[in-house]
């Protein structure tokens, strides 16, 4: 058995999860710096799907080199938006990164808000989910989206997979389309596969067979969280979010050929540039969509029994002290 399997027994994996705009990246960097003071080398591995893409910087809140404070970050800005990075591809890439870090006797801090990607890594993939969509199905999906928009996919799901309509936010065009593509590919409702996957609480990716996880989940009271979301949206627009999208359009990207542009923030700016909403309403539309995304993320992580939740605004010092005791 290869060395990294034995090393994993001595390398705890810390997970920092939470809804968008809860301060996950900043906390993970502080954890890595505290570990460094204790002579424990740790590096960050991202599982926030929007941060995978090279072209999306402002709307993804991509950390700058200064904000990283010298802590290496992996799986950030690794793919173009013209090539969608599936959960299965993420799992493979993350395993390769973690294997290398373990061989170098470094600890891993997994950070992000995309629960499906995290669970795909920790538990392994549900059957056929996250795999590359066949070319003919992808073309069929692109044609339908271009001609009739997301309503056509919602209509299919209401007939074939109603639970997916209930579980996936209506602004999440990528996952709604993916659920339909999965049905076309397998003749099975994607929601059924996910439910079976979630119920199997003992399932674990063999890659982590000897790994000990410390899962920290960040939460913020809704009123305070809404204030933070509003401040972040305002700053993104000031920093040039509209100009970032305009530049991507000039490069030939669109909703049809770059699925990540359906993400929160980018979708609303596209609507503004297409004249569907006014400039005066743009900021509030992004705020609403971000709050809805945060609610969906909270719902996902509420199903995870093994995590420990902290109010990051009230319990930050206690959280860090508690974690350092466990990993020392």
C-alpha positions as CSV (number, residue, x, y, z in Angstrom):
1,X,0.0,0.0,0.0
2,X,1.4,3.4,-0.9
3,X,2.9,5.7,1.6
4,X,0.2,8.3,1.5
5,X,-2.3,5.8,3.0
6,X,-0.2,5.4,6.1
7,X,0.6,9.1,6.3
8,X,-3.1,9.9,6.2
9,X,-3.4,8.4,9.7
10,X,-1.2,11.3,10.9
11,X,-2.8,14.0,8.8
12,X,-6.2,15.2,10.0
13,X,-8.3,16.9,7.5
14,X,-10.1,20.1,8.6
15,X,-13.2,21.1,6.7
16,X,-14.5,24.7,6.8
17,X,-17.9,24.9,5.2
18,X,-20.7,27.4,5.3
19,X,-23.1,29.5,3.2
20,X,-21.8,32.2,0.9
21,X,-20.4,35.3,2.6
22,X,-19.7,33.7,6.0
23,X,-16.0,34.3,6.1
24,X,-14.8,30.7,5.3
25,X,-11.6,31.7,3.4
26,X,-10.4,34.2,6.0
27,X,-11.0,31.7,8.8
28,X,-9.2,28.9,6.9
29,X,-6.2,31.1,6.4
30,X,-6.1,32.0,10.1
31,X,-6.3,28.3,11.0
32,X,-3.4,27.5,8.7
33,X,-1.3,30.4,10.2
34,X,-2.0,29.1,13.7
35,X,-1.1,25.6,12.7
36,X,2.2,27.0,11.3
37,X,3.0,28.5,14.7
38,X,2.7,24.9,16.0
39,X,5.1,23.6,13.3
40,X,2.2,22.0,11.4
41,X,2.3,22.8,7.6
42,X,-1.2,23.1,6.2
43,X,-2.5,24.1,2.8
44,X,-6.0,25.0,1.6
45,X,-8.0,22.9,-1.0
46,X,-11.0,24.7,-2.4
47,X,-14.4,23.1,-2.9
48,X,-16.3,26.2,-3.8
49,X,-17.4,25.6,-7.4
50,X,-17.4,29.2,-8.6
51,X,-13.8,29.6,-7.6
52,X,-12.7,26.8,-10.0
53,X,-12.9,29.2,-13.0
54,X,-10.1,31.4,-14.2
55,X,-12.3,34.2,-15.7
56,X,-14.5,34.7,-12.7
57,X,-12.7,36.9,-10.2
58,X,-14.8,39.7,-8.8
59,X,-18.2,37.9,-8.7
60,X,-16.5,34.8,-7.1
61,X,-14.8,36.8,-4.4
62,X,-11.6,35.2,-5.4
63,X,-8.9,35.8,-2.7
64,X,-6.0,38.0,-3.7
65,X,-2.4,37.0,-3.1
66,X,-2.3,39.5,-0.2
67,X,-5.4,38.0,1.3
68,X,-3.9,34.5,1.1
69,X,-1.2,35.7,3.5
70,X,1.3,33.2,2.0
71,X,-0.9,30.1,2.5
72,X,-1.0,28.0,-0.6
73,X,-4.4,27.5,-2.1
74,X,-5.3,24.6,-4.5
75,X,-8.1,24.1,-7.0
76,X,-8.7,27.9,-7.5
77,X,-8.7,29.3,-11.0
78,X,-7.9,25.9,-12.6
79,X,-10.4,25.8,-15.5
80,X,-12.0,28.1,-18.1
81,X,-15.7,28.8,-18.0
82,X,-16.0,27.2,-21.4
83,X,-15.2,23.8,-19.8
84,X,-17.6,23.0,-17.0
85,X,-15.8,21.2,-14.1
86,X,-18.1,18.4,-12.9
87,X,-18.1,16.9,-9.4
88,X,-16.4,13.8,-10.7
89,X,-13.6,15.8,-12.2
90,X,-13.3,17.8,-9.0
91,X,-13.1,14.6,-6.9
92,X,-10.2,13.3,-9.1
93,X,-8.3,16.6,-9.0
94,X,-8.8,17.0,-5.2
95,X,-7.6,13.4,-4.5
96,X,-4.4,14.1,-6.6
97,X,-3.7,17.3,-4.6
98,X,-4.4,15.8,-1.2
99,X,-2.2,12.7,-2.1
100,X,0.7,15.1,-2.9
101,X,0.2,17.1,0.3
102,X,0.2,13.9,2.4
103,X,3.3,12.7,0.7
104,X,4.9,16.0,1.7
105,X,3.6,15.5,5.3
106,X,1.3,18.5,5.1
107,X,-2.2,18.8,6.5
108,X,-5.2,19.6,4.5
109,X,-7.9,22.3,5.0
110,X,-10.9,21.8,2.7
111,X,-12.8,25.1,2.3
112,X,-16.0,26.0,0.5
113,X,-19.7,26.2,0.3
114,X,-20.6,23.7,-2.5
115,X,-21.9,20.8,-0.5
116,X,-22.4,18.5,-3.4
117,X,-18.7,18.8,-4.4
118,X,-17.6,18.2,-0.8
119,X,-19.8,15.2,-0.3
120,X,-18.7,13.8,-3.7
121,X,-15.1,13.9,-2.4
122,X,-15.7,12.6,1.1
123,X,-18.3,9.9,0.2
124,X,-17.5,9.2,-3.4
125,X,-19.9,9.8,-6.3
126,X,-23.4,8.5,-6.6
127,X,-23.7,6.2,-9.6
128,X,-23.3,8.0,-12.9
129,X,-23.7,11.4,-11.2
130,X,-21.2,14.1,-12.0
131,X,-19.8,12.2,-15.0
132,X,-19.2,13.8,-18.4
133,X,-22.4,14.5,-20.3
134,X,-22.4,12.8,-23.7
135,X,-22.0,15.2,-26.6
136,X,-25.4,14.5,-28.1
137,X,-27.2,15.1,-24.7
138,X,-25.1,18.3,-24.1
139,X,-26.1,19.6,-27.6
140,X,-29.8,18.7,-27.0
141,X,-29.6,20.6,-23.7
142,X,-27.9,23.6,-25.2
143,X,-30.4,23.8,-28.0
144,X,-33.4,23.6,-25.7
145,X,-31.9,26.2,-23.3
146,X,-31.1,28.6,-26.2
147,X,-34.6,28.2,-27.7
148,X,-36.9,28.1,-24.6
149,X,-34.8,29.0,-21.6
150,X,-34.9,27.3,-18.2
151,X,-38.7,27.1,-18.1
152,X,-38.5,24.1,-20.5
153,X,-36.2,22.2,-18.1
154,X,-38.5,23.0,-15.2
155,X,-41.5,21.6,-17.2
156,X,-39.6,18.4,-17.8
157,X,-38.6,18.0,-14.2
158,X,-42.1,18.7,-12.9
159,X,-43.2,15.7,-14.9
160,X,-40.2,13.4,-14.5
161,X,-38.4,14.5,-11.3
162,X,-40.6,16.8,-9.2
163,X,-38.4,16.5,-6.1
164,X,-35.5,18.1,-8.0
165,X,-37.7,21.1,-8.7
166,X,-38.3,21.4,-4.9
167,X,-34.6,20.8,-4.0
168,X,-32.8,23.0,-6.6
169,X,-33.2,26.8,-6.5
170,X,-34.9,28.2,-9.6
171,X,-31.9,30.5,-10.2
172,X,-29.6,27.5,-10.3
173,X,-29.8,26.9,-14.0
174,X,-26.8,24.7,-14.1
175,X,-28.1,22.1,-11.7
176,X,-31.6,22.2,-13.1
177,X,-30.2,21.4,-16.5
178,X,-27.9,18.8,-15.1
179,X,-30.9,17.0,-13.5
180,X,-32.7,16.9,-16.9
181,X,-29.5,15.7,-18.6
182,X,-29.1,13.0,-16.0
183,X,-32.7,11.8,-16.7
184,X,-32.1,11.8,-20.4
185,X,-28.9,9.9,-19.9
186,X,-30.2,7.3,-17.4
187,X,-34.0,7.5,-17.4
188,X,-33.7,7.9,-13.6
189,X,-34.7,10.9,-11.5
190,X,-31.5,12.5,-10.1
191,X,-33.3,13.3,-6.8
192,X,-33.8,9.6,-6.1
193,X,-30.1,8.9,-6.6
194,X,-29.1,11.8,-4.3
195,X,-31.6,10.6,-1.6
196,X,-30.1,7.1,-1.6
197,X,-26.6,8.6,-1.5
198,X,-27.4,10.8,1.5
199,X,-29.1,8.0,3.4
200,X,-26.0,5.9,3.2
201,X,-24.4,7.6,6.2
202,X,-21.6,5.0,6.5
203,X,-20.5,5.3,2.9
204,X,-17.0,6.7,2.6
205,X,-14.6,7.3,-0.2
206,X,-11.9,4.6,0.2
207,X,-9.3,7.3,-0.4
208,X,-10.1,8.6,3.2
209,X,-10.4,5.2,4.8
210,X,-8.1,6.1,7.7
211,X,-8.6,9.9,7.8
212,X,-10.0,11.8,10.8
213,X,-12.1,14.8,9.8
214,X,-12.8,17.9,11.8
215,X,-15.8,19.6,10.1
216,X,-16.3,23.3,11.1
217,X,-19.5,24.9,9.8
218,X,-19.9,28.7,9.9
219,X,-23.2,30.3,10.5
220,X,-24.3,33.9,11.0
221,X,-27.6,35.2,12.3
222,X,-29.8,36.1,9.3
223,X,-30.0,39.9,10.0
224,X,-26.2,40.2,10.3
225,X,-25.7,37.9,7.3
226,X,-28.0,40.0,5.2
227,X,-26.0,43.1,6.1
228,X,-22.8,41.4,5.1
229,X,-24.3,40.2,1.8
230,X,-25.4,43.7,0.9
231,X,-22.0,45.1,1.7
232,X,-20.3,42.5,-0.4
233,X,-22.6,43.0,-3.4
234,X,-22.1,46.7,-3.2
235,X,-18.3,46.3,-3.2
236,X,-18.3,43.8,-6.1
237,X,-20.2,46.3,-8.3
238,X,-17.8,49.1,-7.2
239,X,-14.9,46.8,-8.0
240,X,-16.1,46.3,-11.5
241,X,-18.4,43.2,-11.7
242,X,-20.4,44.7,-14.6
243,X,-17.2,45.5,-16.5
244,X,-16.0,41.9,-15.8
245,X,-19.1,40.5,-17.4
246,X,-18.9,42.9,-20.3
247,X,-15.3,41.8,-21.0
248,X,-16.3,38.2,-21.0
249,X,-19.1,38.9,-23.5
250,X,-16.6,40.6,-25.7
251,X,-14.4,37.5,-25.5
252,X,-17.3,35.5,-27.0
253,X,-18.6,33.9,-23.8
254,X,-22.4,33.6,-23.2
255,X,-24.9,31.8,-21.0
256,X,-25.1,29.1,-23.7
257,X,-21.3,28.3,-24.0
258,X,-20.2,29.1,-20.5
259,X,-22.5,27.6,-17.8
260,X,-20.8,29.2,-14.8
261,X,-22.2,32.6,-16.1
262,X,-25.5,31.3,-14.7
263,X,-24.1,31.7,-11.2
264,X,-25.5,34.2,-8.7
265,X,-24.2,37.7,-9.5
266,X,-23.2,36.9,-13.1
267,X,-26.7,35.9,-14.1
268,X,-28.2,39.1,-12.7
269,X,-25.5,41.3,-14.5
270,X,-26.3,39.5,-17.8
271,X,-30.0,40.3,-17.2
272,X,-29.1,43.9,-16.7
273,X,-26.9,44.1,-19.8
274,X,-29.7,42.5,-21.8
275,X,-32.2,45.1,-20.6
276,X,-34.2,42.7,-18.5
277,X,-33.6,44.7,-15.2
278,X,-32.7,48.3,-14.6
279,X,-29.4,49.4,-13.0
280,X,-31.2,50.7,-10.0
281,X,-32.6,47.2,-9.3
282,X,-29.4,45.3,-10.1
283,X,-27.8,45.4,-6.7
284,X,-31.0,44.3,-4.9
285,X,-31.6,41.4,-7.4
286,X,-28.1,40.1,-6.6
287,X,-28.7,40.5,-2.9
288,X,-32.0,38.5,-3.1
289,X,-30.4,35.8,-5.2
290,X,-27.4,35.6,-2.8
291,X,-29.8,35.2,0.2
292,X,-31.7,32.5,-1.7
293,X,-28.4,30.7,-2.4
294,X,-27.3,31.0,1.2
295,X,-30.6,29.5,2.3
296,X,-30.2,26.5,-0.1
297,X,-26.6,26.0,1.2
298,X,-27.8,26.1,4.8
299,X,-30.5,23.5,4.0
300,X,-27.8,21.2,2.4
301,X,-25.4,21.4,5.3
302,X,-28.1,21.0,7.9
303,X,-28.3,17.3,6.8
304,X,-24.7,16.8,7.8
305,X,-24.5,15.2,11.3
306,X,-20.7,15.2,11.7
307,X,-20.1,18.9,11.5
308,X,-19.9,21.4,14.4
309,X,-21.5,24.8,13.8
310,X,-20.2,28.1,15.1
311,X,-21.5,31.7,14.8
312,X,-18.3,33.2,13.3
313,X,-19.2,36.7,14.5
314,X,-19.6,35.6,18.2
315,X,-17.5,32.4,18.6
316,X,-14.4,32.9,16.4
317,X,-11.9,32.9,19.2
318,X,-13.5,29.9,21.0
319,X,-13.7,28.1,17.6
320,X,-10.0,28.6,17.0
321,X,-9.0,27.6,20.5
322,X,-11.1,24.5,20.4
323,X,-9.7,23.4,17.1
324,X,-6.1,24.0,18.1
325,X,-6.6,21.8,21.2
326,X,-7.9,18.9,19.0
327,X,-5.2,19.0,16.4
328,X,-2.2,19.6,18.6
